[in-house]
Amino acid sequence: MVTLSTAELKAYVLELYDKMRPALEKDGISKDITVKFTDEIAKLWPCDFCYSDGEFYHYGSVGDFGDITSEKYDDLFELTYRIFRCQIEIITIERKSKIKGKPQDSRRIAFPKQIELMRLIGEEYAERLERELNKILEEYPYSDEPVIIQDGEQE
């Protein structure tokens, strides 16, 4: 059984998000969290949502065609980690588009920034993310070779 109501959950997540806000503003990113805290999923389209039903926390998304994916959590850390993992990916994609002279493998910029932002929320968030990103790099190491996309352009 979970302990926070949807309103309390929203307040908690926004409090954590506010820890990142100064770093985001320093990078020229003024982005609010994109998660909607409500159980009225039918009114959402498309977006991510989060709510508490008193037994579980629910986090998911409504896609462009009304398709709904959702997961249940009974652990507040697991839920907030998932939320911030997604939010920080969105933020670093936006940030990447503002950086000139970036290396070919954009993960060289994105991964350290993601860890830095997670560390602002809490050390346990950063450590978990770092472990996940290291696993990704073990399987898919950095590659600074130009990537050729459709029409022969380089990325």
C-alpha positions as CSV (number, residue, x, y, z in Angstrom):
1,M,0.0,0.0,0.0
2,V,1.3,3.4,-0.9
3,T,1.2,6.4,1.4
4,L,0.9,9.5,-0.8
5,S,-2.3,10.8,-2.4
6,T,-2.0,12.0,-6.0
7,A,-1.8,15.6,-4.8
8,E,0.9,14.8,-2.3
9,L,2.8,12.8,-4.9
10,K,2.6,15.8,-7.3
11,A,4.0,18.1,-4.6
12,Y,6.8,15.6,-3.8
13,V,7.8,15.2,-7.5
14,L,7.7,19.0,-8.1
15,E,9.8,19.5,-5.0
16,L,12.5,17.2,-6.4
17,Y,12.2,18.8,-9.9
18,D,12.8,22.2,-8.3
19,K,16.2,21.0,-7.2
20,M,17.2,20.8,-10.9
21,R,15.6,24.1,-12.0
22,P,18.7,26.3,-11.3
23,A,20.9,24.0,-13.3
24,L,18.4,23.9,-16.2
25,E,18.0,27.7,-16.2
26,K,21.8,28.1,-16.3
27,D,21.8,25.9,-19.4
28,G,19.0,28.1,-20.9
29,I,16.3,25.5,-20.5
30,S,13.1,26.6,-18.8
31,K,11.1,23.4,-19.0
32,D,8.3,22.4,-16.7
33,I,7.8,18.8,-15.8
34,T,5.6,17.2,-18.5
35,V,3.8,14.6,-16.3
36,K,0.1,15.2,-15.6
37,F,-0.9,14.1,-12.1
38,T,-4.4,12.8,-12.5
39,D,-6.3,9.5,-12.8
40,E,-8.6,11.0,-15.5
41,I,-6.6,9.4,-18.2
42,A,-9.3,9.6,-20.8
43,K,-9.0,13.4,-20.8
44,L,-5.3,13.2,-21.6
45,W,-4.0,13.0,-25.1
46,P,-1.0,12.6,-25.6
47,C,1.0,12.9,-22.4
48,D,2.6,11.1,-19.5
49,F,0.4,10.7,-16.4
50,C,0.9,9.7,-12.8
51,Y,-1.5,9.1,-9.9
52,S,-2.1,7.2,-6.7
53,D,-5.0,4.9,-6.1
54,G,-4.2,4.4,-2.5
55,E,-2.8,0.9,-3.2
56,F,-0.3,1.6,-6.0
57,Y,1.3,4.5,-7.8
58,H,0.6,4.5,-11.5
59,Y,2.8,6.0,-14.2
60,G,2.3,5.7,-17.9
61,S,1.5,7.5,-21.1
62,V,-1.3,8.1,-23.5
63,G,0.0,7.9,-27.1
64,D,-0.9,9.9,-30.2
65,F,-3.6,7.4,-31.1
66,G,-5.1,7.0,-27.6
67,D,-3.0,3.9,-26.8
68,I,-2.3,3.7,-23.0
69,T,0.7,2.1,-21.4
70,S,0.9,2.1,-17.6
71,E,3.0,0.5,-14.8
72,K,2.2,0.1,-11.1
73,Y,4.7,0.9,-8.4
74,D,4.5,0.4,-4.7
75,D,7.9,2.0,-4.1
76,L,8.2,5.8,-4.2
77,F,11.9,5.7,-5.2
78,E,11.2,3.4,-8.2
79,L,8.4,5.6,-9.3
80,T,10.2,8.9,-9.0
81,Y,13.3,7.3,-10.6
82,R,11.2,6.3,-13.7
83,I,9.6,9.8,-13.9
84,F,12.9,11.6,-13.7
85,R,14.7,9.2,-16.0
86,C,12.2,10.1,-18.7
87,Q,12.1,13.8,-17.9
88,I,15.9,14.1,-18.0
89,E,16.1,12.4,-21.3
90,I,13.6,14.9,-22.7
91,I,15.7,17.8,-21.2
92,T,19.0,16.6,-22.6
93,I,17.6,16.1,-26.0
94,E,16.4,19.8,-25.9
95,R,19.8,20.8,-24.5
96,K,21.7,18.9,-27.2
97,S,20.0,21.0,-29.9
98,K,21.4,24.2,-28.3
99,I,25.0,23.1,-28.2
100,K,27.3,23.9,-31.1
101,G,30.4,21.9,-32.0
102,K,29.1,18.8,-30.3
103,P,31.0,15.5,-30.7
104,Q,29.6,13.0,-33.2
105,D,28.3,10.7,-30.4
106,S,25.8,13.0,-28.6
107,R,25.8,10.6,-25.6
108,R,29.2,12.1,-24.7
109,I,27.3,15.3,-23.8
110,A,23.9,13.7,-22.7
111,F,25.0,11.0,-20.3
112,P,27.2,13.1,-18.0
113,K,24.5,15.8,-18.0
114,Q,21.8,13.3,-17.1
115,I,23.9,12.0,-14.2
116,E,24.6,15.6,-13.1
117,L,20.9,16.4,-13.0
118,M,20.0,13.2,-11.2
119,R,22.6,14.0,-8.6
120,L,20.8,17.2,-7.9
121,I,17.7,15.1,-6.9
122,G,19.7,12.6,-4.9
123,E,22.9,10.6,-4.9
124,E,20.9,7.3,-5.1
125,Y,19.3,8.5,-8.3
126,A,22.6,9.4,-9.9
127,E,24.2,6.1,-8.9
128,R,21.4,4.1,-10.4
129,L,21.5,6.0,-13.6
130,E,25.2,5.7,-13.8
131,R,25.0,1.9,-13.5
132,E,22.3,1.8,-16.3
133,L,24.3,4.1,-18.6
134,N,27.5,2.1,-18.0
135,K,25.6,-1.1,-19.1
136,I,24.5,0.7,-22.3
137,L,28.1,1.8,-23.0
138,E,29.4,-1.7,-22.4
139,E,27.1,-3.0,-25.1
140,Y,27.1,0.1,-27.3
141,P,30.4,2.0,-26.8
142,Y,30.8,5.6,-27.8
143,S,31.3,6.0,-31.5
144,D,32.5,9.3,-32.9
145,E,32.3,8.2,-36.5
146,P,29.9,10.3,-38.5
147,V,26.5,8.8,-38.8
148,I,25.1,8.8,-42.3
149,I,21.3,9.3,-42.3
150,Q,18.9,9.2,-45.3
151,D,19.9,11.5,-48.2
152,G,23.6,11.0,-47.5
153,E,23.7,13.8,-44.9
154,Q,25.9,13.4,-41.8
155,E,24.4,13.7,-38.3
